[in-house]
Amino acid sequence: MILASGIQAATTIGSNIATGGNITVNTDRFVVTGSNGNLNIGPNTFTVAGATGNTVIAGSLTVTGAQTFTGALYADGGVDR
C-alpha cells in the first residue's frame, strides 16, 4: 500500500486505485467524491452529479458532428444558425 502523502515524484500505477474516501488533486482542481460519485473539475467549472449524471459546464460547449437530443432542450440565450 502506498500512502498518498508518501509520493514525492511522478508515479505510474499499473493497476486499479481503490479508496474509501475522496480523490482530490491540487486541493480542488479535480475532485471525485467517494460517498456519491460526484465529479468536480475546476473548481465548479465542470461538474457531473454522481446520482443523476446531470452535467454543469460553466463555459462554452463546442460540439462537432451530429447531435441527438432526447427530452426537452432549453436554450436560454436563443439559438444561432
Secondary structure by P-SEA (a helix, b strand, c coil): cccccccccbbbbcbbbbbcbbbbcccccbbbbcccbbbbcccccbbbcccccbbbbccbbbbccbbbbcccccccccccc
